Structure formats: structure tokens, C-alpha cells
């Protein structure tokens, strides 16, 4: 393939022309794309990561074009949607954090660089639409320090924009793009409560010299885009579900391997999980892991991960002395809430000894969410087993309801989880009067997942689940160390979480490789 060849390909181009999605003719350069440098992997430069036709791992250029077409179909005639890429965020001075693209922008463009704006406009005739993508131009001096950029020409030839331009000219370019717009849809308008990079792009002199978004949009009707985009993003394609299943396999196997071993510190267990996510095929962790022993697990988002895991194996004399003073429990549970992004494919998910010729296929940016709890010693005490089985039974019940023919919403399933947990806890001698349930189970049962760990933010949990939606199901019990609760259960915290895809008649569990039955967990250390 030569640089300048549209990533959709001639066949896909003809399909879209038949559907009224006219893509402009393009002239092709004679330079091979493999000899050029872009701001992200392409099949021509990284065939070990992307298959032919894919714009990002697992997702084809055709699917991205279909997403934009679907969004445009939801807009009024002459309506325009505007989305911005994320900014690079800095830890201190020139030291930057790892870049993470805005999920809505990435979902529609597949473009994984900062300082970019996408404009999707619906025509007045034939449901046609336009796609403009404004990006950073090629700059050899900047790229020597910051890495390769795809550039303006690639925005057209690779990412299939109808028009592109220098992001530094965004105010002038955007003014032309939206001059005839009937309505503008964006989540980056000054009238919206947003921290979007788009606001910074126009209002902060630290990003670019371009300013004046408020003035530019002052005479336009501006509406939020989020609800429209959430409705499209929430239903996952078969390719998206395949990506998430592979993430679940890679992450789940890392969890099971961790349960086989004895650990002395939360830090070591955290490092092992993160390393094995990558070793099994993920690029990185989906979020900051929670690895919490004993009472630490009662803090839902405990991420210090700096405590000791006592009595897992022989300790040094100094560790033993400190342990006797600080941690008298001999059989703590450890809770791990973590997951990976970007699993590999086309090879076994777990690779024992990858050699120099191992070919690995990545899939991009989709996550799964897992929480498991197991005893540091390898064996549950009777009270731990009682509470664990109560949470596990509740989770099984709730996962079974994640199917379209049951017509349940996440809120409805949450209510079922509350009733199920209440009944189990009463049977164990808990007084469930007053605010007992809210104290013991303080969070919602589930949330949507996809490109983000809490996907499609703002989407209601009151609507019935639909085929293709993916959710995390995570009941939990967190017993305070207080006289109000039965003594045997005080200080125990348990949460069990799996990622699930909704289907017509049964759920598809994406994370089955992470064991969770009591007998299976204990057998790993026997």
C-alpha cells in the first residue's frame, strides 16, 4: 500500500458512495507508507500490531466511518458536532503523564494524538455528511523531541477526513466549517460544564494563540453532544466485544496466576498484576489498581497499596517484629480490583517464553474490570467463607439477569442485589434494620464499560439493558469493626466483580479466566 491510499480501501469507498456518503477522490504519492512515520501504529508500519484494513487494533477504518455516519444521522440538517482531542498533561515542568485520548473523540476518529479537533457536519440533502479533522502539522524539529506526528495530509489520506488543516488556525478553519450550521453539538462549549481540551484550545493562551470560542459560537444554538454520542457508544459492535473479551482473558489469567502465589506486600502483588497484564498481552492497566488487605479493602478506592500481607510466607526478623506490633491478624483477605488494556491476539493469550520470532497482535484501548478476593494464607476461615459465598451468590443472580429478554435496568438489578444481600446477611445474624444495608453495601451494583472503565458518562442506569451493552457487576459487603455487627465478621471486606456483555437470552461473561469459586481458589495453593 502506498501513502495516500485511503484506509477504507476501494471496496469500502464504493460501498459508502452507494449509501450517499461521498468520499472525495484522492491522488496518491509514490512513497511507501512503511517508509514514513506517523503518530500511531498503522498496518503499513506495524503489521505485527494491526491487520490490513484496521485503523486501530481490532477496529477497521470502515467501522470508524460507519460510526461517524451513524452520529450524523442523529443530527438535524446542517447540524454540526465538534469534538476535541485531549491535551497532554504535565506532572511538573516538561515531565508529562502518559497520554490518554478523549474517548468520544477517539471513538469517532481513531486518531490518537493531542491537539486536534474533529468536526462532523450533516448536509441538507441525502443524509450526506462531512468530516473535518484539524491536527498538528509535520514538524521535524518538534518530532525529534516529542515523537512522530501523523500530520495534515495523513488526516485526509489515512484517517479519511474530507478536509484537514493546521490546528493553530483552528479559529479561522472552524469558523468556515460552522458558518452555516443550524445547531452545534459539543460537550466543550463554555455553556457546558466541561473540562474538555476544546475549552483550553480556544480560551487558554498556554495551548495556542487561537482564542475566542465564546465569540465564535455566540450567535449559534449550542447543545450537548453527550447524550447522542452515548446512545451510539453504549451498543458495542462485534469487534468491540471481541477486543473486550481478549482484555478479559489476559487480565483474568493474571489474577488466577496471582492467586497461586504467596505475597508479603500489597506493592509486590500490584507489581505482579500490572506486569502480567502486559506479559499476557495488555499495553497497560485500565486504571490505578486497588490491592488492599483486610480492613484496607473497606476503602472502596484504596490505591496506596503499601501495606504488608502477613503470614503468607516466612518473613525477615524485622518484618516479623513490625508485623507482631501492627498486624495481629493471621488470615487476612486481600482484595484486588484491576484490569488491563490492549490485549494481544493471534497467539495464546498467555505466552510462557516468547521468543524473538513471536508474532503478537494488539487490540486497542478497550478495557475490562475485575475484582477478586482471596485469603492470603490460601484458605478461607468459616466467617470469611460465609460472607464470600453471600456475595458470590448475589453476583451470580445479578449476572444471570444481564440479558435483553429480562428487560432489567442496572438500577433494577441493583435493587435485586440489595434484597439478596439483605436476606443472606440476616441468615448470618446481622441486624439489617435502619441504614444497615447502606453501610454494608455503599455503592451501586454496576456501571457501563467500554473504552472507559466508567463508559458513556452520564448515561442513565434506569433504562433496560440492550443487546451489545457491556457492564461491570460488582456486589460487595464491607463490615465495619464496630459493636453493631457480629464479632466474627467485623473488619471483613469482600467485592466480586466481572465484566459482562448483554445478549438476547443469556449474558456473555468476559472475565471467566479469573477463578472465583471457593474450592477453585483454595485449590490453587493446595
N, C-alpha and C positions, 0 to 999 in steps of 0.2 A: 504494500500500500504506500502511496506517496502522500507527503504532507500536502494538505489542501483537499484531500478526499474527504467528503462529509462522512462522519462516523455512522450516520444512518445507513449508508450504502445505497446503491442504485435501486435495489429491490424495495427497500423501505421507503425511499423517496417517491417511487411510483405509487405505493400504497397511499401515502399521505396526499399526493396530488389528486388521487381519485376521491379522497374524502374531503376535498376542498381545502386542504392545508398546503397551500402553495409554498414550496421552498425554492428560493431563487437559484438560478444556475450559477455555477462557480467555475473558475478556471484553476487549473492545478499546476503547482510548481513541480519541478523535476528533482527536487531534493527529497531523499527518503526521510520519512518521519523518524526512523530509527537513528538517524544521524543528528537529529535536533534534540533540544532539551525543553521540557515542559515543567509546569509547576506541580504536576502529579503524575503518577504512572499512567501510561497508555499501553494498549496491546502491542503497538509497534516498538515501544521502548522497553516494556516489561512484560514479555509474553509469559513469564513464569508467574505473573500475578493476575493478568486479565486475559480472558478468551477473546477471540476475534468478535467484534460487534459490541463488546462491553465498553461502556464509558467509565464506569466504576466497577469494582469487583462484584460480580453477580448480577449487575443491573445493566441492561443494554441501553444504547443511545435511543433506540426506538421507544423503550419504556419511558425514558425521560420526556421524549416528545409527546407521548400519549398523556403523561401527567399534565403537561402544560396545556394540551388541548382540552383535557377534562376541566382544568381550572378555568380556562377561557369560556367554556360552555356555561359556567355558572355566573359569568359576569354579564351585566347589561350591555347592550350595543354601545360601542365607543367607550366601554369601561376599561380601566387600566389598573393592573395590580403591580405594585412596586415592592420589591424585597431587597434587602441588603445583606451582604456577607458580614461575618463577624470581624471585629478588629483584633489585631494582635494585642495581647495583654502582657504587661511587663511586671516582673517581680520586683526589680529595682534597677535603676539606670538602664543599660542596654540589655539586661538579662531578662529574656522573655519566657513566658509559660508556653507549654505545648499548645499549638493552635488547634482550636475546635470550631468547626464551621457551624454557622447558624443552620439548624436542621430544616427549617422551611425553605430557605434559600437552596440548600444542598439537595433537598427532595425534588425540586423543580429544575435544577440546572446540572447537578453532578459536578459543579465547579468547586474546587476545594482550596481556594486561595482567599486571603483577606482583601479588603479594599476593592470591592466590586458591588455593582448594583444590577439587578435584573428587572426588566420592565416587560410585562406581558399585556398586550392590548387586544381587545376584541373588536373586529371590524363591524361595519354596519350591514354587511351582506354575507350570505353563505356561511355564517358561523366561522369565517376565517379569523386567524389571529396572527399577531406579530410577536416576535421575541427579540428584545434588545438586551445585550449584555455588555456593560461598561466595566473595564478591567484596567489593571496596571499594564503599561506598555513594556516591551522588552527593554532591558537596561543592563548591559554587560557589567558595568561597574557596581550597580546595586546587587546584581545576581551573584557577583563574586563573594559578597558578604552574606546575603540573605537566602541564597539558593535560587534555582531557576524559576522563571515566570513563564506562564503559557503565552501571554501577550495578546494583543488585539486581533491579529489575524487568526490565531487558534480559536478565539471566541466564536468566530464565524465558521471556520473550516472543521474544527473538532467538536465544539460544543453546540454547533448548529444554530447560532444566533443569526437572525436576519440582518442585524446591524450591530456594530460594536464601536467603541471609541475609548479615548483616554479618560480614566476615572477622574483625573484632575479637571477635566472640562465638564464634569457631571451636571453642573447647574445649567449650562447652555444646552447640553445634549438632552437632558431630561425635559427642559422647557419645551424643546421641539417635539419630544415624544408624547407629551401630555397636553399639548396646547389645545387639542380638540376633544379632550376626554370629557365624557358626560359625568362620570364619577370616578374617584380614585380610591382604591382599596389598598391599605397598607397598615401595618402594625408599628410603623416607625414615624408616624406623624406627631408633631408637637401636641396635637389634640388628644393623643392616646397616651396612657400611662405605660411607657415602654422605655427600656434601656437599650434599644436597638442601636447597632453601629450606624444606622442610617442617620439618626439624630446627630451623632458625633461627626459624621461625614459633612453635614451641612452647617452645623452650629459651632463646632469646635475648630478653632484655628490650628490646634495641635495636629490635626489629621491632614487637612488640605487647606488651600486658600479659599476654596469654594464655600460660600456661606449663603444664607438667605432662604432656607427651606420654607420658613413661615411665610415669607413674602411670595415665594413661588406658588405655594398652594392656597394662598389667601382667598382667591376667587373661585376655588374648586370645592365641590362636595367631597369630603374625605370620610370614608367609612372603614371600620376594622376589617382586616382580611382574615383574621384568625379562624373565625367560625367556618368560613368557606373552605379554607385550607385544611382544617381539622377533619371536616367531613370527607375529604378526599384521602388524606393521610391515614385515617383510622382503619380503613379497609386495606389490608395488606395483599399484595399480589403474590402469586405462587413463588416468584423469585425472592421476594422479601421474606416470605415464610421459610424458604429453603436456607437463606442466609441466617435467620434466627435459629433454625434447628441446628445448623452447624455450630453456631455460637454456643448453644445449649450442650451439644455433645462435648465440645472442647472444654467448656467450663465445668460441666458435670463430672467429667473424668478427673479433672484436677481436684475437685472436692473429695471424690472417693479415694484417690491416692493419698490425700492429706489425712483422711480418717484412719488409714492403715498404720500411721506412724505416731510415735510419741513425741510430744513437743514440750519444751520447757518455758517458752515465752510466746506471748502474742505476736511479737515482732517477727520471730522466726516463722511462725505459721503464716503470717501475712506475706512475707517474702516468698515462701514456698508456693502459695496460691498464685501470686502475681507472676512468678517465674513460669509455673506450669500452664497458666493461661497462654502465655506466649509460646512455650515449648509445644503445646498441643495445637497451636495454630492461630492464636489471637494476637493482634497488634499490641493491645494494651488492656488495662482494666476499664470496665464501663463506668466506674465511679470509685470513690475512695472506699476501700473495703472496711467493713466493720468486723473486727476479730476481738471478741470480748469473753473473758472468763467470768463465771459466777455472777456476782451482783453487777458487774460492769455491763452485762447484757441487758439490764433493765433500762439503760440509757439507749434509746432507740437508734440514735445516730452517734454512738460511741466510736470515734475514729482515732483515739490516741494510740491504741494497740501497743501499749508499753508495759503491760503487767506480766507477772510470772504465771506460768501454768504449772502448779505444784504437783509433785509426786508422779509425773509422767515417766520419769526415768531417773537414775541416780544424779544428784546434783553435787556441785562443788561444796566444800565446807562453808564458804562464805554465803553461797546461795541457800544452803540448808539453815544456817543461822538466821538469815533475814526472813526466810520462809516461816520459821517457827514463830517469829515475832509478829509477822504481818498477815500471814495467810494460814490459819489453822485448819481450814477445810482440806480433807484428804481426797475428795472426789468431786471436784468442780466439774460442771459442764462448760464447754466452750461453744459459743455461737459465732458462726462465720456467715456474713452477708456480703456476697461479692459476685462478680461476673466479668466476662471478657468481651472484647470487641474484635471483629475482623478475623474470624476463623479461617483456616486453610481448608482446601478440598482437593479432590482428585488423588488423595493419598489417604492411608489410615489416619484418623484424627489424632491418635497418639503415636508419635514416632519415637521409638526407643533410642536408636542411634542413627540419626540422619547423616548420610554420607555426603560427599561433595557433589554427587550427581542427583541427589534427591530433588524432585520437581514438586513444588508446592504451589497451590492455587489459593489466593486470598479472596475473601468476600468482605465487602466494606461497610463499616460504620453501624451495623445492626447489632443490638445487644440482647442478652437475656439476663434475668435476675434470679438469683438462687440464694436461699438461706438454709443452712443446716446447723443442727445442734447435736453434739455427741459428748460422751464423758471423756475427760482427759485420761482416765485410767483404762478406758476401753470397755467398762462395764457400768450399766445404769444401776443406781440404787432403786429400791422399790418406789419411794416417793417420786424420784425423777422419772421413772418409767410410767407411773400413773399420769403425771401431768403431760409427759411427752405423748402418750397414746391418746390423751384427750385432744390435744392439738392436732395430732395426725388424723384422727377420725374426723375432726371438723374439716380439716383441709380436704380429705377425700370426698366428703359430702359436697363441699363447695366446688371443687374441680369438676365433679360429675354434672353440675348444673351449668357449666360453661359451654352451652350448646344452643344453637339458634332455636331449635324446636321447643326448648323450655321457656323461651321468651322472658328470661330473667335479666334484670339490670344488675350492675355491680352493687348498687345500693340494696336491692332486694336480697342478693346473695350475702351481703354483709349482715343483714338482719337475721338471716338463717344461721350464719356463723355465730352471732351473738346468742341466739336461742340454744344452739347445740353446745356451745361452751358453757353456758349457764347450767344446763342440765348435767353435764359431766362434772362440773365443779361442785354442784350441790351433792352429787353422789360421792364426792371425796370429802365431804364435811365442811365445805365453805359456806359461810353465811353470805348469801347473794343479795341481801337487802340493800336499799339505798343506792349509793353510787358504786357498789362493788364491781359491777361489770366494767364500768368506765375506767375504774382504777386498774383492774387486771388486764383489760384489753383496750388500751387507749387510742389505737389508730384504726384507720379504715382497713377493711379486708384486702382491698386490691386497687390496682391502678393500671392504666394502659401503658404498653411498652412498644418499642419500635426502634427508630433512630435515637430516641432519648429514653432514659430509664424511667422518666415520667413523661410519656409521649403525649402529643397533642394537648398541651397545657390549656386548661380552661374547659376542656370537653366534659360535658355532664356525665355523671355516673348514674343518672336516673333513667336513661334510655335503654331499652332491651338490647342485649348483646347481639351482634350481627356476625354472619359468616365472614371470616377474614380478619376480625379484630383479634388482637393479641393482648393478653392481660397477665399481670402477676397476681397470684393468690397467696396471701401470707397471714393466716391467723396466728395469734400469739397469746401467751399468758406471761405476765411479769408480776411476780408475787413480792410485795414489799416485805422487808424484815421488820414487821410490826405485830403487836399482840392481836390485832384484829383477825389475823389469818392463822390457819392451823400450823402448829410449830414445825411439822415435818416438811412443809412446803415453802417456808419462808426463805426468801433470797434466790429462789429458782426463777430463771427466765428462759422461755422457750418460744421460738418462732420458726415455722417451717414454711418455706416459700418455693414455688415453682412458677415457671413461665408457661403459659397455656395459649394455644390458638383455638378460637371458636370455630367449630364446624357445624354442619346441619344437625347431626344426630348424636355426635359424641365429641368430646374435646381431644385436641392433639397436644399432649404434654411435650414441651420442647426440651426438657431438662431431666429426662429419666435416668441419665447416666450417673447422677448424684444419688447414691443409695439413701434411703430414709426409714426403712423398717428397722425396728429394734434388733431383731435377730440378725439382720444383714450387717448392721453397724457393729454389733458385738463380734460377729464372726470375722470381721476384718482384722481384729487384733488377737484372735484366739490362736 
